[in-house]
């Protein structure tokens, strides 16, 4: 059996718009593969994307 580690970026893309990430995640969820996600990645996903002000506070400039 194959095991996959899902990161927050993939989960963001897969749940926010139709595209290859969603297709692949749905295929994996219907397969016998085991999906894993770290607590840090789950926290990032549940927190949501950072706003520009947060990025500026972290990196000192807007990206």
C-alpha positions in Angstrom: 0.0 0.0 0.0 1.2 3.5 -0.9 1.4 6.3 1.7 1.2 10.0 0.9 2.1 13.0 3.0 -0.3 15.9 2.2 1.0 19.4 2.8 -1.1 22.5 3.5 -0.5 24.0 0.0 -1.9 21.0 -1.7 -4.9 21.0 0.6 -5.5 24.7 0.0 -5.4 24.3 -3.8 -7.5 21.1 -3.7 -10.3 22.6 -1.6 -10.3 26.1 -3.1 -10.6 25.5 -6.9 -11.2 22.8 -9.4 -7.9 21.7 -10.9 -5.2 19.0 -10.9 -4.7 19.1 -7.1 -8.4 18.4 -6.5 -8.5 15.7 -9.0 -5.5 14.0 -7.6 -6.6 14.3 -4.0 -10.1 12.8 -4.9 -8.4 9.9 -6.7 -6.1 9.3 -3.7 -9.0 9.4 -1.2 -10.9 6.8 -3.3 -7.8 4.5 -3.5 -6.5 2.2 -0.9 -3.6 4.6 -0.3 -3.0 6.0 3.2 -3.0 9.8 3.5 -1.1 11.6 6.2 -0.9 15.2 7.2 1.3 16.7 9.9 -0.2 18.7 12.8 1.8 21.7 11.5 0.3 21.4 8.0 -3.2 21.0 9.5 -2.7 24.1 11.6 -1.6 26.1 8.6 -4.6 24.9 6.6 -7.1 25.5 9.4 -5.6 29.0 10.1 -6.0 30.0 6.5 -3.6 32.1 4.3 -1.7 34.9 5.8 -2.8 38.4 5.0 -0.2 40.9 3.5 0.2 42.6 6.9 1.3 39.3 8.5 3.8 38.7 5.8 5.2 42.2 6.2 5.6 41.7 9.9 7.4 38.4 9.3 9.6 39.2 6.3 9.9 43.0 6.7 8.4 43.7 3.2 5.4 42.7 1.1 5.9 39.8 -1.2 
